[in-house]
Amino acid sequence: MNTEAFRIAKESYQRGDWAGAASALANAKSSGEAFGEADHLRGNALMKLGRYAEAAAAYAEALSDAAYGHVGALNCNRGRALVAAGQDDAALACFQAAVSDPSYPTPYKAYLALGKLFEKRGLVVEAASAWRSAAIDEQNPDPAQSLVKLGACFMQLTRPNDAIDAYRTALDFSTSASTGAINAELGQAYMACNKISEAADAFNHAAADPNYTLTPEQQVAFSAAQRALSAAAGSGPSETDQMLANAGYGNQGLVGADQSGSQAVVNQGYSQGAAYDPLDPMGRSGEFIPSPEDTGFFSVTEEDLMKADRDDRKMRRKHNHRGLKVVLFILLLLAILGGVGGFAYYKGYGWPTQEAVVSDMFSAGASGSDIAPYLSSSISDDARKDIESIMPRGATCSVSGVDRSMAQSTVLVNASLASSGNQSYSVSLARDGLGWKVTSVELTFASQGSSPDASSGSLATTVSDGEVAPDDSSASTVAAASPEASTESGAETTEVSAQ
């Protein structure tokens, strides 16, 4: 041990020269030497400098000096350093080791740190146990802080009655002149227990505190309590007012709601003849911590907290199963709809249907509108013009038959021409996504023969107004245009196909 370096280090430490103290303390011992006091002070200095990982290492070296002791304090400090360094798991073990040290004079510090750590992780039951242990530690100078935290845990565990006990005891232990925050939370706990009058009084006490402003949620609860009181009849002081008067808070001029809902000042004086309040931490009782008989929440065991947490998780699981059933039903419904849709697709159905596409195209052609939206993109401009030229202008068209398949379909159309007579068409369509597009249009008409057969060819001649002549001259024209057309067949076809 370097005595001179250690003396200089302590002087720097007392002046608040943390960097100088840390450097000098590191030189106060040789490598591998156990010097717990120097490492303890060095860890404190490093914490002040924000060098948390180094501080944790310094506390660990101090713990290796068994002769130095201070195991609880060192573990608590090391846990804080590890939390600041983002090593929560290692910090948890340190805090638990600190509270296990029977010689540790201030275990409430470790319990406070444990409560914050469990709260950070969402472990409500464990946090409540830690806050309770911190509150009942006789060395804790401000148990009200832990009691308020404990009350919040009880509220999360849906135990508002226990939360009321915690908040009321916190008011007795509060060392601050401002109790608005505690009263506001007490009001919310009373509302959860449907104790409207007590809730209104607690909120009034909170509103009377000039150093506190109700949160929006608390203000909503306060307004609800006032409305409920204005609609109900009642008289006499509430449980909250009586308790605060007995505890000596009545001389602050607290504001309360009277029977009609208006504001009134209550509890202006404290009755000197009243019996002492056993919850008074520093008053007549002389007891710093109340006994379990006087404070209901102190009798709550960890088993009670665990049971409440299990019940809460069970309720959440029930809700989750209900949601899972809904999801499974939706998935099954989607699977059925998908199967039906796939079968319909395979059978040649789509949307819009073949009939709808052809009917709309012939209606557009009859009125002289553009038919391009109904034609396949594979059709050339020349083929599109040919199809447009055989559209019957002014005709009334109807679908007379459909031959469906998954990728190709044929639709037969019968047109009643404006100039009299009928004309038949054979329209070929190809699948386009879920719908259909026209790829070709064949003009069919009966020849002078009586055979029911048909032949096809290319359109050569059309008559005026875009109408195809249904007489013998049209048939002969088609036949001449197509050397393959059979003169012996009973019907001839004019076809415009995709290019």
RODO-2510 file (C-alpha; in nm, 4 decimals, decimal comma):
residues 499
     n   res          X          Y          Z
     1     m     0,0000     0,0000     0,0000
     2     n     0,1297     0,3444    -0,0948
     3     t     0,0381     0,5511     0,2090
     4     e     0,1321     0,8865     0,0573
     5     a    -0,0645     0,8218    -0,2609
     6     f    -0,3650     0,7154    -0,0535
     7     r    -0,3449     1,0362     0,1551
     8     i    -0,3335     1,2504    -0,1583
     9     a    -0,6213     1,0515    -0,3065
    10     k    -0,8410     1,1079     0,0005
    11     e    -0,7715     1,4814    -0,0081
    12     s    -0,8714     1,4932    -0,3763
    13     y    -1,1813     1,2900    -0,2968
    14     q    -1,2872     1,5301    -0,0200
    15     r    -1,2393     1,8293    -0,2543
    16     g    -1,4615     1,6642    -0,5159
    17     d    -1,1723     1,6196    -0,7575
    18     w    -1,3044     1,2865    -0,8833
    19     a    -1,0608     1,2429    -1,1697
    20     g    -0,7615     1,3142    -0,9472
    21     a    -0,8973     1,0892    -0,6729
    22     a    -0,9571     0,7996    -0,9140
    23     s    -0,6060     0,8281    -1,0549
    24     a    -0,4383     0,8558    -0,7133
    25     l    -0,6413     0,5697    -0,5669
    26     a    -0,5360     0,3450    -0,8533
    27     n    -0,1722     0,4194    -0,7571
    28     a    -0,2350     0,3655    -0,3871
    29     k    -0,1937    -0,0107    -0,4160
    30     s     0,0268    -0,2427    -0,6100
    31     s    -0,0994    -0,4880    -0,8712
    32     g    -0,2899    -0,7772    -0,7124
    33     e    -0,2917    -0,6160    -0,3674
    34     a    -0,6159    -0,6327    -0,1667
    35     f    -0,7030    -0,2823    -0,0495
    36     g    -1,0817    -0,2654    -0,0092
    37     e    -1,1072     0,0915     0,1149
    38     a    -0,9089     0,2329    -0,1790
    39     d    -1,1116     0,0330    -0,4320
    40     h    -1,4357     0,1379    -0,2630
    41     l    -1,3482     0,5073    -0,2870
    42     r    -1,2184     0,4625    -0,6416
    43     g    -1,5493     0,3059    -0,7432
    44     n    -1,7357     0,6035    -0,5950
    45     a    -1,5147     0,8499    -0,7833
    46     l    -1,5591     0,6624    -1,1105
    47     m    -1,9361     0,6671    -1,0614
    48     k    -1,9195     1,0447    -1,0252
    49     l    -1,7277     1,0573    -1,3532
    50     g    -1,9855     0,8433    -1,5318
    51     r    -1,7377     0,5609    -1,5927
    52     y    -1,9814     0,2939    -1,4769
    53     a    -1,8156    -0,0211    -1,6070
    54     e    -1,4853     0,0767    -1,4428
    55     a    -1,6712     0,1590    -1,1218
    56     a    -1,8303    -0,1872    -1,1193
    57     a    -1,4869    -0,3449    -1,1617
    58     a    -1,3477    -0,1347    -0,8734
    59     y    -1,6297    -0,2453    -0,6416
    60     a    -1,5650    -0,6067    -0,7425
    61     e    -1,1981    -0,5657    -0,6407
    62     a    -1,3063    -0,4185    -0,3082
    63     l    -1,5309    -0,7204    -0,2490
    64     s    -1,2297    -0,9476    -0,2946
    65     d    -1,0797    -0,7953     0,0235
    66     a    -1,2570    -1,0095     0,2843
    67     a    -1,0953    -0,8185     0,5690
    68     y    -1,2514    -0,4905     0,4537
    69     g    -1,6138    -0,6108     0,4842
    70     h    -1,8962    -0,3773     0,3792
    71     v    -2,0302    -0,6550     0,1572
    72     g    -2,3843    -0,5184     0,1429
    73     a    -2,2842    -0,1624     0,0562
    74     l    -2,0308    -0,2752    -0,2044
    75     n    -2,2798    -0,5090    -0,3721
    76     c    -2,5442    -0,2372    -0,3764
    77     n    -2,3017     0,0136    -0,5291
    78     r    -2,1794    -0,2419    -0,7812
    79     g    -2,5394    -0,3219    -0,8775
    80     r    -2,6105     0,0445    -0,9433
    81     a    -2,2989     0,0738    -1,1573
    82     l    -2,4000    -0,2336    -1,3599
    83     v    -2,7521    -0,0985    -1,4133
    84     a    -2,6037     0,2270    -1,5405
    85     a    -2,3778     0,0236    -1,7692
    86     g    -2,6775    -0,1669    -1,9074
    87     q    -2,5992    -0,5004    -1,7378
    88     d    -2,9280    -0,5619    -1,5587
    89     d    -2,8850    -0,9370    -1,5076
    90     a    -2,5536    -0,8973    -1,3283
    91     a    -2,6958    -0,6061    -1,1276
    92     l    -2,9872    -0,8195    -1,0068
    93     a    -2,7490    -1,0712    -0,8509
    94     c    -2,5601    -0,7891    -0,6769
    95     f    -2,8729    -0,6376    -0,5219
    96     q    -2,9901    -0,9772    -0,4006
    97     a    -2,6487    -1,0365    -0,2439
    98     a    -2,6688    -0,6958    -0,0748
    99     v    -3,0030    -0,7631     0,0960
   100     s    -2,8751    -1,1047     0,2043
   101     d    -2,5937    -0,9461     0,4058
   102     p    -2,7178    -0,9371     0,7692
   103     s    -2,4557    -0,6761     0,8569
   104     y    -2,5734    -0,4314     0,5891
   105     p    -2,7133    -0,1376     0,7904
   106     t    -2,9258     0,0152     0,5117
   107     p    -3,0809    -0,2672     0,3065
   108     y    -3,3624    -0,0370     0,1956
   109     k    -3,1218     0,1121    -0,0598
   110     a    -3,0816    -0,2247    -0,2299
   111     y    -3,4561    -0,2904    -0,2084
   112     l    -3,5262     0,0433    -0,3737
   113     a    -3,2880    -0,0482    -0,6540
   114     l    -3,4493    -0,3910    -0,6849
   115     g    -3,7939    -0,2337    -0,7063
   116     k    -3,6853    -0,0072    -0,9903
   117     l    -3,5197    -0,2965    -1,1728
   118     f    -3,8254    -0,5222    -1,1450
   119     e    -4,0521    -0,2333    -1,2427
   120     k    -3,8370    -0,1768    -1,5512
   121     r    -3,8817    -0,5409    -1,6467
   122     g    -4,2568    -0,5381    -1,5876
   123     l    -4,2375    -0,7816    -1,2939
   124     v    -4,5130    -0,6294    -1,0816
   125     v    -4,5226    -0,8910    -0,8071
   126     e    -4,1461    -0,8874    -0,7531
   127     a    -4,1418    -0,5071    -0,7596
   128     a    -4,4209    -0,4918    -0,4983
   129     s    -4,2265    -0,7240    -0,2687
   130     a    -3,9153    -0,5067    -0,3019
   131     w    -4,1055    -0,1807    -0,2352
   132     r    -4,2700    -0,3376     0,0709
   133     s    -3,9329    -0,4475     0,2099
   134     a    -3,7927    -0,0997     0,1550
   135     a    -4,0935     0,0587     0,3307
   136     i    -4,0644    -0,1508     0,6480
   137     d    -3,6881    -0,0955     0,6835
   138     e    -3,6512     0,1160     0,9980
   139     q    -3,3447     0,2869     0,8520
   140     n    -3,5417     0,4227     0,5560
   141     p    -3,5732     0,7983     0,6144
   142     d    -3,8535     0,8367     0,3568
   143     p    -4,0752     0,5260     0,3473
   144     a    -4,3512     0,7247     0,1789
   145     q    -4,1711     0,6926    -0,1542
   146     s    -4,1744     0,3124    -0,1294
   147     l    -4,5343     0,3081    -0,0069
   148     v    -4,6527     0,5075    -0,3077
   149     k    -4,4720     0,2645    -0,5370
   150     l    -4,6277    -0,0260    -0,3513
   151     g    -4,9718     0,1277    -0,3943
   152     a    -4,9149     0,1586    -0,7686
   153     c    -4,8240    -0,2119    -0,7803
   154     f    -5,1438    -0,3027    -0,5973
   155     m    -5,3418    -0,1006    -0,8510
   156     q    -5,1764    -0,2927    -1,1355
   157     l    -5,2648    -0,6167    -0,9567
   158     t    -5,6290    -0,4980    -0,9361
   159     r    -5,6143    -0,4786    -0,5555
   160     p    -5,7347    -0,1216    -0,4937
   161     n    -5,8253    -0,1847    -0,1287
   162     d    -5,4639    -0,2701    -0,0477
   163     a    -5,3542     0,0285    -0,2555
   164     i    -5,5730     0,2534    -0,0366
   165     d    -5,3944     0,1280     0,2761
   166     a    -5,0563     0,1886     0,1165
   167     y    -5,1424     0,5449     0,0063
   168     r    -5,2991     0,6379     0,3389
   169     t    -4,9925     0,5162     0,5260
   170     a    -4,7728     0,7049     0,2791
   171     l    -4,9525     1,0255     0,3782
   172     d    -4,8568     0,9619     0,7417
   173     f    -4,4947     0,8940     0,6547
   174     s    -4,4584     1,1767     0,4062
   175     t    -4,1804     1,4159     0,5072
   176     s    -4,2687     1,6627     0,2336
   177     a    -4,5046     1,9548     0,2739
   178     s    -4,6560     1,8612    -0,0641
   179     t    -4,8865     1,5594    -0,0504
   180     g    -5,0862     1,6360    -0,3634
   181     a    -4,9484     1,3470    -0,5675
   182     i    -5,0250     1,0925    -0,2947
   183     n    -5,3780     1,2240    -0,2461
   184     a    -5,4402     1,2131    -0,6206
   185     e    -5,3381     0,8487    -0,6413
   186     l    -5,5418     0,7744    -0,3297
   187     g    -5,8427     0,9274    -0,5066
   188     q    -5,7960     0,6944    -0,8014
   189     a    -5,7769     0,3941    -0,5692
   190     y    -6,1001     0,5005    -0,3977
   191     m    -6,2700     0,5365    -0,7356
   192     a    -6,1610     0,1824    -0,8229
   193     c    -6,3335     0,0663    -0,5019
   194     n    -6,6443     0,2702    -0,5869
   195     k    -6,5966     0,4873    -0,2771
   196     i    -6,7072     0,8053    -0,4449
   197     s    -6,7219     1,0371    -0,1427
   198     e    -6,3738     0,9373    -0,0238
   199     a    -6,2392     0,9722    -0,3763
   200     a    -6,3794     1,3239    -0,4091
   201     d    -6,2249     1,4254    -0,0765
   202     a    -5,8853     1,2835    -0,1732
   203     f    -5,8935     1,4670    -0,5067
   204     n    -5,9960     1,7860    -0,3275
   205     h    -5,6938     1,7569    -0,1003
   206     a    -5,4737     1,7064    -0,4059
   207     a    -5,6288     2,0055    -0,5849
   208     a    -5,5716     2,2213    -0,2772
   209     d    -5,1982     2,1558    -0,2954
   210     p    -5,0449     2,4512    -0,4867
   211     n    -4,7395     2,2418    -0,5747
   212     y    -4,9323     1,9723    -0,7601
   213     t    -5,1518     1,9626    -1,0708
   214     l    -5,3877     1,6757    -1,1403
   215     t    -5,3079     1,4675    -1,4454
   216     p    -5,5737     1,4462    -1,7203
   217     e    -5,6710     1,0966    -1,6041
   218     q    -5,7011     1,2128    -1,2428
   219     q    -5,9010     1,5168    -1,3480
   220     v    -6,1482     1,2942    -1,5332
   221     a    -6,1896     1,0751    -1,2246
   222     f    -6,2303     1,3825    -1,0052
   223     s    -6,5037     1,5226    -1,2303
   224     a    -6,6824     1,1876    -1,2307
   225     a    -6,6758     1,1770    -0,8511
   226     q    -6,8129     1,5305    -0,8268
   227     r    -7,0962     1,4503    -1,0675
   228     a    -7,1833     1,1383    -0,8715
   229     l    -7,1886     1,3310    -0,5443
   230     s    -7,4070     1,6054    -0,6859
   231     a    -7,6674     1,3431    -0,7775
   232     a    -7,6648     1,1684    -0,4396
   233     a    -7,7588     1,2738    -0,0883
   234     g    -7,5212     1,2394     0,2054
   235     s    -7,3669     1,4231     0,4932
   236     g    -7,0885     1,3951     0,7459
   237     p    -6,7142     1,3740     0,7004
   238     s    -6,5733     1,1038     0,4746
   239     e    -6,3253     0,8377     0,5785
   240     t    -6,0426     1,0328     0,4155
   241     d    -6,1270     1,3590     0,5905
   242     q    -6,1539     1,1821     0,9271
   243     m    -5,8226     1,0053     0,8812
   244     l    -5,6412     1,3232     0,7730
   245     a    -5,7919     1,5201     1,0605
   246     n    -5,6712     1,2591     1,3087
   247     a    -5,3263     1,2650     1,1492
   248     g    -5,2987     1,6432     1,1827
   249     y    -5,3509     1,7492     0,8230
   250     g    -5,6768     1,9281     0,8866
   251     n    -5,5187     2,2663     0,9645
   252     q    -5,4132     2,3155     0,6005
   253     g    -5,7564     2,4355     0,4895
   254     l    -5,8347     2,1414     0,2622
   255     v    -6,1037     2,1776     0,0011
   256     g    -6,3923     1,9297    -0,0077
   257     a    -6,7179     1,8744    -0,1907
   258     d    -7,0319     1,9355     0,0141
   259     q    -7,3640     1,7578    -0,0328
   260     s    -7,4690     1,9807    -0,3241
   261     g    -7,1413     1,9359    -0,5058
   262     s    -7,0116     2,2880    -0,4349
   263     q    -6,6678     2,3647    -0,2954
   264     a    -6,6275     2,4199     0,0788
   265     v    -6,3392     2,4424     0,3191
   266     v    -6,3307     2,1579     0,5690
   267     n    -6,1149     2,0396     0,8561
   268     q    -5,9868     2,3830     0,9515
   269     g    -5,8685     2,2725     1,2917
   270     y    -5,7198     1,9662     1,4554
   271     s    -5,8942     1,8252     1,7610
   272     q    -5,6456     1,8159     2,0405
   273     g    -5,8640     1,5758     2,2356
   274     a    -5,8645     1,3045     1,9676
   275     a    -5,6919     0,9751     2,0332
   276     y    -5,3490     0,9374     1,8768
   277     d    -5,3247     0,7857     1,5309
   278     p    -5,1244     0,4595     1,5432
   279     l    -5,0054     0,5302     1,1882
   280     d    -4,8406     0,8580     1,2946
   281     p    -4,4695     0,7850     1,2363
   282     m    -4,3204     1,0654     1,4442
   283     g    -4,6106     1,1821     1,6604
   284     r    -4,7841     1,0548     1,9725
   285     s    -4,7252     0,6876     1,9091
   286     g    -4,3453     0,7214     1,8991
   287     e    -4,3352     0,4360     1,6491
   288     f    -4,1431     0,4896     1,3303
   289     i    -4,3055     0,1943     1,1539
   290     p    -4,6667     0,0955     1,2317
   291     s    -4,7401    -0,2555     1,3470
   292     p    -4,9144    -0,5063     1,1161
   293     e    -5,2289    -0,4770     1,3238
   294     d    -5,2564    -0,1080     1,2391
   295     t    -5,1748    -0,1305     0,8696
   296     g    -5,3574    -0,3829     0,6562
   297     f    -5,1212    -0,3944     0,3644
   298     f    -4,8224    -0,4950     0,5803
   299     s    -4,9914    -0,8297     0,6387
   300     v    -4,9916    -0,9063     0,2667
   301     t    -4,7525    -1,1906     0,1930
   302     e    -4,5584    -1,2650    -0,1226
   303     e    -4,7870    -1,5666    -0,1709
   304     d    -5,0835    -1,3268    -0,1917
   305     l    -4,9065    -1,1207    -0,4537
   306     m    -4,8115    -1,4300    -0,6544
   307     k    -5,1692    -1,5578    -0,6465
   308     a    -5,3050    -1,2240    -0,7695
   309     d    -5,0514    -1,2238    -1,0493
   310     r    -5,1435    -1,5804    -1,1489
   311     d    -5,5123    -1,4888    -1,1591
   312     d    -5,4316    -1,1887    -1,3772
   313     r    -5,2277    -1,4016    -1,6190
   314     k    -5,5080    -1,6621    -1,6311
   315     m    -5,7588    -1,3944    -1,7255
   316     r    -5,5278    -1,2640    -1,9983
   317     r    -5,4854    -1,6161    -2,1370
   318     k    -5,8633    -1,6545    -2,1623
   319     h    -5,8861    -1,3375    -2,3653
   320     n    -5,5939    -1,4489    -2,5809
   321     h    -5,7627    -1,7843    -2,6547
   322     r    -6,0741    -1,6039    -2,7629
   323     g    -5,8733    -1,3950    -3,0044
   324     l    -5,6990    -1,7084    -3,1342
   325     k    -6,0342    -1,8684    -3,2123
   326     v    -6,1375    -1,5626    -3,4091
   327     v    -5,8111    -1,5685    -3,6045
   328     l    -5,8466    -1,9417    -3,6798
   329     f    -6,2051    -1,8905    -3,7968
   330     i    -6,0971    -1,6108    -4,0301
   331     l    -5,8124    -1,8247    -4,1685
   332     l    -6,0510    -2,1168    -4,2270
   333     l    -6,2980    -1,8879    -4,4005
   334     l    -6,0224    -1,7482    -4,6220
   335     a    -5,9073    -2,1017    -4,7070
   336     i    -6,2617    -2,2005    -4,8083
   337     l    -6,3044    -1,8870    -5,0184
   338     g    -5,9648    -1,9488    -5,1786
   339     g    -6,0624    -2,3080    -5,2656
   340     v    -6,3934    -2,1984    -5,4164
   341     g    -6,2184    -1,9249    -5,6110
   342     g    -5,9535    -2,1651    -5,7415
   343     f    -6,2172    -2,4144    -5,8557
   344     a    -6,4134    -2,1397    -6,0307
   345     y    -6,0950    -2,0186    -6,1999
   346     y    -6,0200    -2,3717    -6,3220
   347     k    -6,3732    -2,4026    -6,4634
   348     g    -6,3303    -2,0844    -6,6674
   349     y    -6,5121    -1,8343    -6,4487
   350     g    -6,3740    -1,4899    -6,3862
   351     w    -6,4659    -1,1308    -6,3187
   352     p    -6,5824    -0,9687    -6,5261
   353     t    -6,7354    -1,2742    -6,6932
   354     q    -6,7049    -1,3628    -7,0602
   355     e    -7,0682    -1,2674    -7,1191
   356     a    -7,0202    -0,9278    -6,9558
   357     v    -6,7051    -0,8483    -7,1582
   358     v    -6,8642    -0,9457    -7,4918
   359     s    -7,1962    -0,7748    -7,4168
   360     d    -7,0217    -0,4527    -7,3163
   361     m    -6,7982    -0,4618    -7,6247
   362     f    -7,0915    -0,5109    -7,8664
   363     s    -7,2892    -0,2386    -7,6875
   364     a    -6,9927    -0,0037    -7,7278
   365     g    -6,9588    -0,1015    -8,0935
   366     a    -7,3312    -0,0518    -8,1598
   367     s    -7,3135     0,3013    -8,0186
   368     g    -6,9881     0,3838    -8,1995
   369     s    -6,7797     0,3962    -7,8779
   370     d    -6,4240     0,2740    -7,8413
   371     i    -6,3973    -0,1043    -7,7978
   372     a    -6,0231    -0,1067    -7,7255
   373     p    -6,0674    -0,1627    -7,3483
   374     y    -6,2264    -0,5018    -7,4234
   375     l    -5,9555    -0,6244    -7,6614
   376     s    -5,6435    -0,8199    -7,5700
   377     s    -5,3162    -0,6276    -7,5732
   378     s    -5,1778    -0,8898    -7,8139
   379     i    -5,4081    -0,7704    -8,0967
   380     s    -5,2393    -0,5535    -8,3584
   381     d    -5,3784    -0,2211    -8,4724
   382     d    -5,4891    -0,3675    -8,8069
   383     a    -5,6740    -0,6508    -8,6362
   384     r    -5,8370    -0,4045    -8,3973
   385     k    -5,9578    -0,1925    -8,6920
   386     d    -6,0964    -0,5034    -8,8629
   387     i    -6,2880    -0,5998    -8,5510
   388     e    -6,4220    -0,2444    -8,5155
   389     s    -6,5388    -0,2550    -8,8797
   390     i    -6,7643    -0,5571    -8,8257
   391     m    -6,9288    -0,4244    -8,5105
   392     p    -7,3030    -0,3906    -8,5934
   393     r    -7,3931    -0,0234    -8,5549
   394     g    -7,7296     0,0403    -8,3939
   395     a    -7,7916    -0,3306    -8,3439
   396     t    -7,9311    -0,5046    -8,0388
   397     c    -7,7009    -0,7886    -7,9316
   398     s    -7,7457    -1,0830    -7,6993
   399     v    -7,5242    -1,3710    -7,5907
   400     s    -7,6622    -1,7043    -7,7098
   401     g    -7,3969    -1,9405    -7,5760
   402     v    -7,0650    -1,9743    -7,3915
   403     d    -6,7973    -2,2434    -7,4139
   404     r    -6,5720    -2,2058    -7,1042
   405     s    -6,2253    -2,3356    -7,0197
   406     m    -5,9563    -2,2169    -6,7766
   407     a    -5,7497    -2,0150    -7,0302
   408     q    -5,9673    -1,9845    -7,3457
   409     s    -6,3399    -1,9301    -7,3987
   410     t    -6,5768    -1,8812    -7,6902
   411     v    -6,8947    -1,6737    -7,6818
   412     l    -7,1712    -1,6840    -7,9428
   413     v    -7,3513    -1,3567    -8,0081
   414     n    -7,6725    -1,2900    -8,1973
   415     a    -7,7279    -0,9347    -8,3260
   416     s    -8,0610    -0,7895    -8,4424
   417     l    -7,9493    -0,5431    -8,7105
   418     a    -8,0959    -0,1956    -8,7311
   419     s    -8,1759    -0,2420    -9,1008
   420     s    -8,3613    -0,5719    -9,0278
   421     g    -8,2269    -0,9204    -9,0167
   422     n    -7,9997    -1,1031    -8,7774
   423     q    -7,6256    -1,1640    -8,7716
   424     s    -7,4284    -1,4196    -8,5658
   425     y    -7,0774    -1,3806    -8,4261
   426     s    -6,8272    -1,6142    -8,2643
   427     v    -6,6002    -1,4311    -8,0204
   428     s    -6,2785    -1,5868    -7,8800
   429     l    -6,1453    -1,4673    -7,5456
   430     a    -5,8249    -1,5293    -7,3483
   431     r    -5,7734    -1,5135    -6,9709
   432     d    -5,6492    -1,1737    -6,8495
   433     g    -5,5831    -1,2012    -6,4757
   434     l    -5,9192    -1,2816    -6,3192
   435     g    -6,1095    -1,1445    -6,6157
   436     w    -6,1160    -1,1925    -6,9922
   437     k    -6,0101    -1,0049    -7,3074
   438     v    -6,1248    -1,0542    -7,6683
   439     t    -5,8615    -1,2040    -7,9032
   440     s    -6,0691    -1,2523    -8,2208
   441     v    -6,4187    -1,2086    -8,3681
   442     e    -6,5647    -1,4380    -8,6322
   443     l    -6,8615    -1,3344    -8,8404
   444     t    -7,0846    -1,6353    -8,9158
   445     f    -7,3882    -1,6452    -9,1454
   446     a    -7,6019    -1,9100    -9,3168
   447     s    -7,5364    -1,9831    -9,6888
   448     q    -7,7979    -2,0729    -9,9435
   449     g    -7,7313    -2,4388    -9,8737
   450     s    -7,9076    -2,6307    -9,6056
   451     s    -7,6064    -2,8004    -9,4470
   452     p    -7,5557    -2,7057    -9,0814
   453     d    -7,1768    -2,7142    -9,1141
   454     a    -6,9664    -2,3971    -9,1124
   455     s    -6,6364    -2,2825    -9,2565
   456     s    -6,4208    -1,9838    -9,1777
   457     g    -6,2248    -1,7284    -9,3741
   458     s    -6,0990    -1,3705    -9,3658
   459     l    -6,3290    -1,0753    -9,3924
   460     a    -6,3044    -0,9178    -9,7407
   461     t    -6,6021    -0,6913    -9,7872
   462     t    -6,8479    -0,5110    -9,5598
   463     v    -7,1524    -0,3038    -9,6439
   464     s    -7,2300     0,0508    -9,5431
   465     d    -7,2694     0,1502    -9,1776
   466     g    -7,0336    -0,1258    -9,0774
   467     e    -7,3013    -0,3959    -9,1175
   468     v    -7,2140    -0,7256    -9,2841
   469     a    -7,4534    -0,8150    -9,5623
   470     p    -7,6443    -1,1291    -9,4666
   471     d    -7,7334    -1,2107    -9,8313
   472     d    -7,5763    -1,4396   -10,0904
   473     s    -7,3353    -1,1778   -10,2251
   474     s    -7,1655    -1,1547    -9,8829
   475     a    -7,1219    -1,5267    -9,8727
   476     s    -6,9698    -1,5313   -10,2183
   477     t    -6,7372    -1,2492   -10,1265
   478     v    -6,6039    -1,4422    -9,8268
   479     a    -6,5620    -1,7521   -10,0291
   480     a    -6,3632    -1,5628   -10,2921
   481     a    -6,1386    -1,4142   -10,0282
   482     s    -6,0516    -1,7525    -9,8851
   483     p    -5,9482    -2,0202   -10,1392
   484     e    -5,9899    -2,2782    -9,8645
   485     a    -6,3566    -2,1999    -9,8127
   486     s    -6,5757    -2,4966    -9,9090
   487     t    -6,8478    -2,4101   -10,1646
   488     e    -7,0327    -2,7171   -10,0559
   489     s    -7,0619    -2,6262    -9,6880
   490     g    -7,3882    -2,5127    -9,5368
   491     a    -7,2407    -2,2048    -9,3651
   492     e    -6,9442    -1,9739    -9,4051
   493     t    -6,7455    -1,7801    -9,1438
   494     t    -6,5538    -1,4531    -9,1619
   495     e    -6,2753    -1,4362    -8,8983
   496     v    -6,0545    -1,1575    -8,7649
   497     s    -5,7822    -1,3126    -8,5505
   498     a    -5,5115    -1,1801    -8,3261
   499     q    -5,1826    -1,0962    -8,4983
***
